[in-house]
């Protein structure tokens, strides 16, 4: 079972095109939850498993909430990820239950929290152990007449004017650092609704219904619902394969290999790490230890994780591994030599995978006695943050092996994207002309800062110039070499490649060397904001995005992925293509209805809030609870 209440069925949202119709449906639910809240008997929400969205909103209409302390119990409001905010009275009841600050944090982050964490902020009133009987605890609460005690004086003050106005301003600024109002309006509509109407329950309820109704039918919400469905599609890959990995053997203790090993350990697996010498492996284990300390925050858990990460310079444990992942430097001959040596040592049924970022599988598999066993598992950097893995199949690859690779990705909480072996696969193939177009414009005199600002104004998480520096100009050069060797006509002219080559020859590799197209200090590019003014960001963004989308269309025509949905999913989760636009091919079809970058005359950045009345003192609540 999914638990208490998993939340609304996202598919039901698709039936609405009229904001007023959505508002009427929300008001109907408001009345239903208000009736629950007004019942004269004690009402208790007994929570075990997922309690999300509308389910959490319903529980807030009860007098008392009890949650069972089991790993499956998670509470939260995921609505902002779908372009809306809690609309069944949740925005109103949550700020009154746990105070404005905690409630806004819970709603804006869409984070799911445990039973104990929910108890610590007052979202639930009682937590019982995993061996206790939930229904008995609920009956006891009813018999004792237990009710929620409220957030306390200090937290209650967060809902009182002018404290609420000050806090809303601070929260708005914090939110603007992570998202732009023109890209993701829902968080800012939520803040405005609370700031303006938070002192009046009835008016805030009314505004909640109106705002969520308008957001529900917006292009942003439609796109984000599409992203949700794309994510579910990726999650379905490899689900029907009986392949459970316990032991992973990683060859290559560099940045990628070490990070893949560390991630697998964090997902509970045993990992052996191989490289040419112990010095390289030790350095990777030290990096992993820092990741474990940051993630686990418990000495015993860190120690246990380190115990599962074992050095194996001599490849003694290859025969015990369920999957072997090659992550050495990008050189076809070196990889082929490794495969010839390691494949005979593997146990029957084990998966052999390469993390190559661009080299076609058929070239690497040609040295194997059984080329069908090699698959590609292309992770992205940084491994701990990038959710996508390209599962690459060559012309000889066994589909069973590819499905095993997808199942492994699911096991380590990564989205598997099935792609056909071809130079650059999908993600790097698309990124190369995108970044090369940026470099061409840069060579023609457009500042790097303006190019990055244009891409970010479009909705990209990072501009193409900063991205090239982050990936590494040497890596960009390698990918370009692989792509141009196969499809010379499909890429921009060679001056951009020569430009990168000169930088690499001078030791300017990007972020990792401290200097590339930007200078880097403390892992941040040093940008001059003055270089942005005077440039038409809309025009620059169009040129960059055109290069990006044209390559997406070419990749689809070449059947690198099987359909447009998978391509959009790959580019969203592999490159961060603006989720609020629904994917590059979806954007191509729906761009007329989506947000457009302002013309040069209107490109001045502003801290002004979407609600011009938000600074005015609203009417305070005078009526009783409804």
C-alpha angles and dihedrals in degrees: 000000000000094000133239101347120332092201136252121331104255090211090067089064090067093071094072128083099153120075094207091055090053090048091053091052091049091050089052090056089045090058092047093052091043089056089051089050093050096052111127092220123079112267121203128188108214104201128196122152124359117005103174140152112333090011091060090044090055091049090053088060089061124089095236138017127208122185130192114232100234128126091249093061108098128161127193153114110256094173099108088062086062095049097259137077132233105302107173092080092288096121090052100042096041095058089050094045101048104009130262100280098051093040094050091047091052093048098041096048095042085215120164114222135196127251092258093049089049090052092050092059095039097251089126124029101212137022122200129196124260092255095050123098111251097201092050089052090050092050090050091051091052093048091050092048094235120183136178110274097213131243097291129247100291095049091043089057089066088072095052123094127274093019090057092053093051093048092046090054091052093046090049092054092048090050092049089059089063103033140016119236091228090055101039110019098169099080091049094047087053092051092047092048092052094043095049102034104020092108094057117057098195094048092046090052090051093047092046090057093046096046095045090047091055093044093048093064096039122115089244094057092045090052094047091050087053089052089052091054091046089053091051089051091054090047089057093060113108094003095126096052122102099219119127118181121209102159126042123188114201121193112203124045097205124115096291098037093045093047093048089051092048093048093050090051091051088054090058101262130131112242132192115198123207133191139145095275141013092247092067093045092048091052090052092049090051090053089048091051090058090051091049092050092050094046104036101033091194124102095216093049091047090051091049090050092051089050088059092053108074131179114236110175093160095049091239094149099048091102090059097050123107090202132018117204119195112209105162125133119302102269120124096208093050091050092047091052091051093050092051089053101041105036095071090054095057123102121245112276095022117132122239112207137175125208093206111151098208116355113112113249095228090064092052095041095051092089094054124097086223109032090180092075097064119094132171121240103183110189121189129230124283090036094195092057106033109082099194130088120183108224102206126204123191125204090270099038116125111239088220089060091048091051090050088054090052091048090052090052090053090050091056093044097254129131111244116216113194109221136172118245109260134130108299091359106226112310100042091041090059096039094053098067090038092057093038090054088053091050091049091053089046091053088050089059107271110135117243089236092058092050092050092045090052093052092046091048087055089053107265114143090226134015121249096249094051088043092055090051091047094049090045126255090239090057091047088052092050093050090048090052091052093047096045092049089063107030111020095167094055097067136066119268123289100256088085090053090049089049091055091044091056092051092048092048088053091053094252098137097153129245095358093057096038093243133062126120084335132031111246127214123177090352093303128110114240104233129182107220090198088071091068099061118092095029125110101238093185091056093046092048091051091055093048095045092046090058090047096049095042089058090047089056091048091050091051091049088052089051094237083150125021099241147001094262093059090046092052090046092051094050094046096048096031101044104013093245104187103287092202087065093057098233133314098277093042088050090052090059097040105032094116091066096042133089115285125207112254120259117256092266090059101039096102109124115236137190090207113131123236091243110065090192095055092098093055118093108253126217112277123232114274103159127079123256115291 
